[in-house]
Amino acid sequence: MMPPYGSAPSPFTLTPVPTRSTGTVRVRAEGYLDYDTCDDFLVLATRCLDQIPAPDSLHLDCSGVDGLDSMGLAALLMLHRRCTAARVTLRLGPLHPTVDRILRLTGTLAHLAPGPAAGGTTIEPGGHGRPSPQLDGDA
């Protein structure tokens, strides 16, 4: 699957980031999360949950994810379900602006990244994940 506007997709990588806390696993995701890369993403991200001792939280830095398609979004939702089943808190952020926009448009930002959203704004209760006027082109 090609990213929007016909540009070549970035190779997708998931890289562990060292942390001092034994209860937190940090990984940095980079590239385009889509149909072609989502299976590998889920395998690698799920391996983070299998560490001994089990982590309390998985922090997924998505600032390098330049885009995602519907399968990439489904992979993020599946990772969230797997983290919940393992009693591990999934933390997304910082988010690349493109990913932030897609999560807002689909109404999944509050589900995947509750609390303060990227850019320091807070998702308002009852906002139903609707994009702000700056995101959908309205002035």
Z-matrix of the N, CA and C atoms (Angstrom, degrees):
N
C 1 1.455
C 2 1.513 1 108.96
N 3 1.299 2 116.55 1 134.39
C 4 1.467 3 121.38 2 -178.52
C 5 1.521 4 110.46 3 -93.99
N 6 1.318 5 116.77 4 142.54
C 7 1.452 6 119.40 5 174.07
C 8 1.525 7 109.79 6 -66.21
N 9 1.334 8 116.36 7 166.01
C 10 1.464 9 119.67 8 -178.54
C 11 1.525 10 112.36 9 -56.22
N 12 1.292 11 116.10 10 152.56
C 13 1.454 12 125.49 11 173.68
C 14 1.518 13 113.17 12 69.38
N 15 1.346 14 118.17 13 17.15
C 16 1.443 15 121.84 14 170.96
C 17 1.520 16 116.57 15 73.68
N 18 1.314 17 119.41 16 6.39
C 19 1.460 18 119.36 17 178.31
C 20 1.519 19 109.64 18 -72.85
N 21 1.314 20 116.50 19 155.05
C 22 1.465 21 120.86 20 -179.44
C 23 1.517 22 109.91 21 -68.65
N 24 1.343 23 117.76 22 138.45
C 25 1.456 24 119.62 23 179.92
C 26 1.522 25 111.57 24 -68.26
N 27 1.309 26 116.00 25 145.40
C 28 1.457 27 121.28 26 175.60
C 29 1.518 28 108.16 27 -77.18
N 30 1.344 29 117.93 28 142.03
C 31 1.461 30 118.14 29 174.85
C 32 1.524 31 109.32 30 -62.87
N 33 1.320 32 116.84 31 140.42
C 34 1.461 33 120.32 32 -176.30
C 35 1.517 34 110.16 33 -94.42
N 36 1.323 35 116.19 34 132.27
C 37 1.463 36 121.60 35 177.53
C 38 1.518 37 109.77 36 -134.31
N 39 1.314 38 114.87 37 152.42
C 40 1.456 39 122.76 38 175.14
C 41 1.529 40 105.78 39 -130.15
N 42 1.332 41 116.35 40 112.44
C 43 1.457 42 121.78 41 -172.44
C 44 1.518 43 110.78 42 -117.73
N 45 1.343 44 117.99 43 126.01
C 46 1.472 45 119.83 44 175.31
C 47 1.525 46 110.58 45 -64.16
N 48 1.316 47 115.74 46 142.33
C 49 1.460 48 122.38 47 177.67
C 50 1.525 49 107.40 48 -115.38
N 51 1.339 50 117.10 49 125.21
C 52 1.471 51 119.08 50 -179.17
C 53 1.526 52 111.86 51 -58.42
N 54 1.325 53 115.51 52 143.11
C 55 1.454 54 121.15 53 177.63
C 56 1.525 55 108.23 54 -143.25
N 57 1.309 56 116.29 55 152.09
C 58 1.467 57 121.05 56 179.51
C 59 1.521 58 112.16 57 -79.15
N 60 1.307 59 116.75 58 -25.13
C 61 1.462 60 121.64 59 -176.69
C 62 1.526 61 110.47 60 -82.27
N 63 1.324 62 116.05 61 129.59
C 64 1.461 63 119.51 62 176.09
C 65 1.520 64 111.01 63 -77.71
N 66 1.321 65 117.46 64 -16.28
C 67 1.457 66 121.29 65 -179.02
C 68 1.509 67 113.97 66 -88.69
N 69 1.344 68 117.28 67 -6.46
C 70 1.457 69 120.68 68 -178.23
C 71 1.518 70 110.20 69 -122.47
N 72 1.314 71 115.33 70 133.04
C 73 1.461 72 121.78 71 172.68
C 74 1.518 73 106.22 72 -109.43
N 75 1.324 74 116.09 73 128.95
C 76 1.465 75 121.79 74 178.07
C 77 1.516 76 109.14 75 -115.41
N 78 1.333 77 115.34 76 133.50
C 79 1.460 78 120.99 77 175.26
C 80 1.521 79 108.76 78 -136.63
N 81 1.324 80 114.58 79 145.89
C 82 1.468 81 120.48 80 178.07
C 83 1.517 82 107.97 81 -110.02
N 84 1.319 83 115.32 82 125.06
C 85 1.458 84 122.08 83 177.78
C 86 1.523 85 108.53 84 -100.35
N 87 1.327 86 115.54 85 136.06
C 88 1.462 87 120.57 86 178.79
C 89 1.520 88 109.46 87 -139.56
N 90 1.322 89 115.20 88 142.59
C 91 1.464 90 120.68 89 177.16
C 92 1.505 91 111.97 90 114.25
N 93 1.314 92 115.68 91 -158.04
C 94 1.460 93 122.62 92 -176.84
C 95 1.522 94 108.41 93 -110.92
N 96 1.334 95 116.92 94 116.26
C 97 1.466 96 122.31 95 -178.09
C 98 1.531 97 107.98 96 -90.37
N 99 1.330 98 115.47 97 108.72
C 100 1.464 99 119.66 98 -175.02
C 101 1.519 100 110.88 99 -145.62
N 102 1.315 101 115.69 100 -166.81
C 103 1.463 102 123.28 101 -178.49
C 104 1.527 103 111.30 102 -53.12
N 105 1.316 104 116.59 103 -41.23
C 106 1.462 105 121.03 104 -176.24
C 107 1.523 106 113.58 105 -75.57
N 108 1.318 107 118.67 106 -24.18
C 109 1.464 108 121.27 107 -173.03
C 110 1.524 109 114.11 108 -113.08
N 111 1.321 110 118.47 109 -10.27
C 112 1.465 111 120.63 110 -172.27
C 113 1.525 112 113.16 111 -67.59
N 114 1.324 113 118.67 112 -34.57
C 115 1.470 114 120.04 113 179.29
C 116 1.527 115 111.20 114 -64.24
N 117 1.330 116 116.64 115 -47.22
C 118 1.463 117 120.00 116 178.15
C 119 1.525 118 110.79 117 -63.19
N 120 1.320 119 116.51 118 -39.93
C 121 1.464 120 120.50 119 177.69
C 122 1.527 121 110.46 120 -57.29
N 123 1.337 122 116.90 121 -48.30
C 124 1.467 123 119.91 122 -178.28
C 125 1.524 124 112.36 123 -64.70
N 126 1.320 125 117.26 124 -39.92
C 127 1.461 126 120.39 125 178.51
C 128 1.526 127 110.22 126 -61.94
N 129 1.330 128 116.84 127 -49.31
C 130 1.464 129 120.51 128 -177.99
C 131 1.518 130 112.51 129 -67.38
N 132 1.332 131 116.76 130 -42.22
C 133 1.467 132 120.09 131 -179.44
C 134 1.524 133 111.31 132 -68.11
N 135 1.323 134 117.51 133 -37.25
C 136 1.462 135 120.84 134 179.72
C 137 1.532 136 110.93 135 -68.33
N 138 1.328 137 117.39 136 -32.36
C 139 1.473 138 120.36 137 175.86
C 140 1.524 139 111.72 138 -58.49
N 141 1.317 140 116.66 139 -30.37
C 142 1.474 141 120.51 140 178.64
C 143 1.526 142 111.04 141 -62.84
N 144 1.322 143 116.94 142 -27.12
C 145 1.464 144 121.30 143 -178.68
C 146 1.525 145 111.71 144 -79.56
N 147 1.337 146 116.69 145 -16.82
C 148 1.459 147 121.30 146 -175.19
C 149 1.525 148 113.85 147 -89.79
N 150 1.322 149 116.89 148 5.62
C 151 1.460 150 119.33 149 -178.68
C 152 1.521 151 111.19 150 -67.23
N 153 1.323 152 115.40 151 153.97
C 154 1.461 153 120.59 152 177.37
C 155 1.516 154 107.23 153 -119.88
N 156 1.306 155 120.69 154 122.65
C 157 1.461 156 125.08 155 -3.13
C 158 1.533 157 110.82 156 -70.66
N 159 1.315 158 114.79 157 156.21
C 160 1.463 159 120.96 158 -179.33
C 161 1.528 160 110.09 159 -62.95
N 162 1.324 161 117.25 160 139.40
C 163 1.468 162 119.48 161 179.06
C 164 1.522 163 111.99 162 -72.45
N 165 1.329 164 115.81 163 157.37
C 166 1.462 165 121.47 164 173.26
C 167 1.521 166 110.46 165 -84.89
N 168 1.338 167 115.94 166 -31.18
C 169 1.460 168 119.25 167 -178.93
C 170 1.518 169 110.86 168 -146.01
N 171 1.319 170 114.24 169 150.44
C 172 1.460 171 123.38 170 175.46
C 173 1.519 172 106.16 171 -117.27
N 174 1.317 173 115.62 172 115.43
C 175 1.461 174 121.32 173 -179.96
C 176 1.520 175 108.09 174 -101.19
N 177 1.325 176 116.29 175 114.56
C 178 1.460 177 122.54 176 -178.18
C 179 1.525 178 109.05 177 -106.15
N 180 1.321 179 115.79 178 107.26
C 181 1.467 180 121.99 179 178.24
C 182 1.521 181 107.73 180 -79.52
N 183 1.331 182 116.45 181 111.30
C 184 1.467 183 121.63 182 -177.02
C 185 1.523 184 112.48 183 -104.21
N 186 1.331 185 117.18 184 16.95
C 187 1.461 186 118.91 185 -177.98
C 188 1.523 187 111.90 186 -67.77
N 189 1.332 188 117.63 187 -20.71
C 190 1.456 189 120.92 188 178.97
C 191 1.516 190 114.41 189 -97.24
N 192 1.321 191 117.44 190 2.39
C 193 1.473 192 121.05 191 178.50
C 194 1.523 193 107.14 192 -85.53
N 195 1.352 194 116.27 193 106.21
C 196 1.461 195 118.01 194 -174.56
C 197 1.508 196 114.71 195 -80.11
N 198 1.311 197 118.16 196 -4.65
C 199 1.456 198 120.57 197 177.46
C 200 1.513 199 110.59 198 173.00
N 201 1.321 200 114.41 199 168.43
C 202 1.448 201 120.67 200 176.65
C 203 1.505 202 109.12 201 -155.16
N 204 1.313 203 115.18 202 152.49
C 205 1.455 204 120.23 203 176.24
C 206 1.531 205 108.40 204 -105.37
N 207 1.320 206 117.55 205 -168.83
C 208 1.467 207 120.31 206 -177.23
C 209 1.525 208 111.67 207 -63.13
N 210 1.326 209 117.88 208 -34.04
C 211 1.469 210 120.71 209 177.61
C 212 1.526 211 110.78 210 -70.56
N 213 1.317 212 117.61 211 -35.19
C 214 1.456 213 121.12 212 176.11
C 215 1.521 214 110.79 213 -65.11
N 216 1.323 215 116.16 214 -41.67
C 217 1.465 216 120.50 215 176.15
C 218 1.529 217 110.21 216 -63.76
N 219 1.323 218 116.53 217 -42.98
C 220 1.467 219 120.04 218 177.99
C 221 1.533 220 110.71 219 -61.22
N 222 1.330 221 117.58 220 -36.70
C 223 1.467 222 121.25 221 178.48
C 224 1.526 223 110.73 222 -65.81
N 225 1.321 224 117.74 223 -40.31
C 226 1.472 225 120.37 224 176.63
C 227 1.526 226 110.58 225 -63.52
N 228 1.319 227 116.87 226 -41.73
C 229 1.468 228 120.45 227 178.48
C 230 1.527 229 111.14 228 -65.77
N 231 1.328 230 117.48 229 -38.88
C 232 1.463 231 121.04 230 177.21
C 233 1.524 232 110.72 231 -65.48
N 234 1.325 233 117.26 232 -41.02
C 235 1.460 234 119.84 233 177.14
C 236 1.524 235 110.23 234 -61.90
N 237 1.311 236 116.83 235 -39.66
C 238 1.464 237 121.00 236 177.10
C 239 1.528 238 110.38 237 -60.18
N 240 1.340 239 117.14 238 -44.59
C 241 1.467 240 120.79 239 178.64
C 242 1.527 241 111.39 240 -63.18
N 243 1.318 242 116.80 241 -41.94
C 244 1.468 243 120.22 242 179.42
C 245 1.532 244 111.22 243 -65.74
N 246 1.317 245 116.68 244 -38.96
C 247 1.469 246 120.24 245 176.90
C 248 1.526 247 110.35 246 -64.19
N 249 1.314 248 116.74 247 -43.65
C 250 1.466 249 120.71 248 179.13
C 251 1.523 250 110.29 249 -61.50
N 252 1.323 251 117.73 250 -43.49
C 253 1.466 252 121.43 251 179.59
C 254 1.529 253 111.44 252 -63.70
N 255 1.348 254 116.68 253 -32.83
C 256 1.463 255 121.02 254 -179.77
C 257 1.532 256 112.20 255 -88.95
N 258 1.325 257 115.80 256 2.47
C 259 1.472 258 121.98 257 -177.38
C 260 1.523 259 112.20 258 59.47
N 261 1.322 260 114.73 259 41.18
C 262 1.458 261 123.05 260 176.84
C 263 1.521 262 107.34 261 -115.56
N 264 1.321 263 116.58 262 132.27
C 265 1.456 264 121.23 263 178.94
C 266 1.525 265 109.21 264 -80.56
N 267 1.330 266 116.75 265 124.83
C 268 1.464 267 121.77 266 176.14
C 269 1.520 268 108.35 267 -92.05
N 270 1.318 269 115.34 268 126.26
C 271 1.464 270 121.08 269 176.96
C 272 1.528 271 108.13 270 -119.93
N 273 1.325 272 116.25 271 121.41
C 274 1.457 273 121.77 272 176.80
C 275 1.518 274 109.01 273 -103.23
N 276 1.290 275 116.78 274 135.44
C 277 1.448 276 119.00 275 173.59
C 278 1.509 277 111.17 276 142.57
N 279 1.282 278 117.03 277 154.75
C 280 1.461 279 124.49 278 -4.39
C 281 1.531 280 111.06 279 -67.97
N 282 1.325 281 114.69 280 156.53
C 283 1.464 282 121.09 281 -178.64
C 284 1.523 283 110.14 282 -102.57
N 285 1.315 284 116.33 283 138.22
C 286 1.462 285 121.53 284 171.14
C 287 1.539 286 106.51 285 -62.46
N 288 1.335 287 119.50 286 142.72
C 289 1.472 288 120.61 287 -178.84
C 290 1.530 289 113.96 288 -53.30
N 291 1.321 290 118.08 289 -35.62
C 292 1.464 291 120.68 290 178.91
C 293 1.523 292 111.02 291 -65.74
N 294 1.322 293 116.75 292 -43.01
C 295 1.463 294 121.25 293 179.45
C 296 1.527 295 109.56 294 -67.17
N 297 1.325 296 116.93 295 -42.91
C 298 1.463 297 120.97 296 177.37
C 299 1.527 298 110.23 297 -56.53
N 300 1.324 299 116.54 298 -44.40
C 301 1.473 300 120.99 299 -179.17
C 302 1.526 301 111.09 300 -63.69
N 303 1.333 302 117.50 301 -44.56
C 304 1.466 303 120.94 302 -179.37
C 305 1.528 304 110.43 303 -63.77
N 306 1.335 305 117.02 304 -43.20
C 307 1.464 306 120.15 305 179.42
C 308 1.519 307 111.34 306 -64.78
N 309 1.335 308 117.15 307 -35.93
C 310 1.473 309 120.17 308 176.76
C 311 1.524 310 111.10 309 -68.21
N 312 1.330 311 116.11 310 -45.50
C 313 1.468 312 120.18 311 -177.96
C 314 1.519 313 112.36 312 -63.56
N 315 1.327 314 116.94 313 -33.62
C 316 1.457 315 120.79 314 -178.87
C 317 1.527 316 112.56 315 -88.68
N 318 1.314 317 117.24 316 -5.87
C 319 1.464 318 120.70 317 179.44
C 320 1.519 319 112.98 318 75.82
N 321 1.324 320 118.33 319 18.83
C 322 1.460 321 120.84 320 -178.13
C 323 1.522 322 113.43 321 -103.80
N 324 1.320 323 118.79 322 -3.44
C 325 1.461 324 120.95 323 -178.36
C 326 1.525 325 111.31 324 -61.32
N 327 1.328 326 117.12 325 -47.34
C 328 1.466 327 120.30 326 -178.83
C 329 1.528 328 111.38 327 -65.27
N 330 1.321 329 117.39 328 -28.33
C 331 1.467 330 121.53 329 179.64
C 332 1.531 331 110.96 330 -76.93
N 333 1.332 332 116.73 331 -45.25
C 334 1.458 333 121.16 332 -176.17
C 335 1.528 334 113.33 333 -84.99
N 336 1.306 335 117.49 334 -31.23
C 337 1.462 336 121.15 335 -177.15
C 338 1.530 337 109.31 336 -134.66
N 339 1.338 338 117.51 337 68.57
C 340 1.467 339 119.18 338 -178.31
C 341 1.526 340 110.97 339 -65.83
N 342 1.317 341 115.54 340 156.33
C 343 1.462 342 120.13 341 -179.98
C 344 1.511 343 110.00 342 95.16
N 345 1.337 344 116.33 343 -152.58
C 346 1.460 345 119.24 344 -179.93
C 347 1.520 346 110.94 345 -61.30
N 348 1.315 347 115.29 346 133.29
C 349 1.465 348 120.78 347 179.13
C 350 1.520 349 109.47 348 -87.43
N 351 1.312 350 115.54 349 170.52
C 352 1.452 351 120.01 350 177.50
C 353 1.515 352 109.35 351 -57.47
N 354 1.315 353 117.47 352 142.52
C 355 1.449 354 121.01 353 -179.11
C 356 1.509 355 112.04 354 90.92
N 357 1.350 356 117.53 355 2.96
C 358 1.447 357 120.43 356 175.45
C 359 1.516 358 114.72 357 82.71
N 360 1.326 359 118.89 358 2.22
C 361 1.447 360 119.81 359 178.68
C 362 1.521 361 109.19 360 -87.46
N 363 1.306 362 115.93 361 159.16
C 364 1.453 363 121.27 362 178.67
C 365 1.513 364 109.19 363 -109.16
N 366 1.304 365 116.35 364 138.70
C 367 1.463 366 121.03 365 177.24
C 368 1.515 367 107.67 366 -75.94
N 369 1.294 368 116.19 367 123.55
C 370 1.447 369 120.98 368 -178.06
C 371 1.520 370 110.98 369 -78.24
N 372 1.341 371 118.33 370 135.39
C 373 1.456 372 119.75 371 175.34
C 374 1.520 373 109.86 372 -58.79
N 375 1.304 374 116.06 373 139.02
C 376 1.461 375 119.87 374 179.87
C 377 1.512 376 112.99 375 82.54
N 378 1.344 377 117.88 376 -0.67
C 379 1.453 378 121.02 377 179.16
C 380 1.517 379 111.91 378 -74.57
N 381 1.335 380 116.61 379 -14.50
C 382 1.459 381 123.39 380 175.90
C 383 1.521 382 112.53 381 54.71
N 384 1.345 383 116.68 382 29.25
C 385 1.451 384 120.35 383 175.59
C 386 1.511 385 114.30 384 67.99
N 387 1.340 386 117.75 385 16.14
C 388 1.457 387 119.20 386 179.72
C 389 1.514 388 109.53 387 -69.52
N 390 1.326 389 117.61 388 140.92
C 391 1.451 390 120.00 389 -179.79
C 392 1.511 391 110.98 390 -68.80
N 393 1.322 392 115.46 391 151.72
C 394 1.453 393 119.66 392 175.82
C 395 1.516 394 108.40 393 -72.42
N 396 1.338 395 118.88 394 160.94
C 397 1.453 396 120.59 395 -179.41
C 398 1.530 397 113.01 396 -55.77
N 399 1.343 398 117.87 397 -31.01
C 400 1.451 399 119.66 398 -178.80
C 401 1.533 400 110.74 399 -67.94
N 402 1.315 401 118.65 400 -23.39
C 403 1.462 402 121.02 401 -176.46
C 404 1.514 403 113.53 402 -87.00
N 405 1.328 404 117.62 403 -31.87
C 406 1.463 405 117.15 404 -174.99
C 407 1.529 406 112.82 405 -102.49
N 408 1.332 407 117.19 406 9.93
C 409 1.446 408 120.16 407 174.24
C 410 1.510 409 116.09 408 93.10
N 411 1.350 410 118.19 409 -8.78
C 412 1.464 411 119.67 410 177.34
C 413 1.516 412 109.20 411 -77.88
N 414 1.305 413 116.30 412 144.78
C 415 1.468 414 119.65 413 179.58
C 416 1.501 415 111.62 414 -94.61
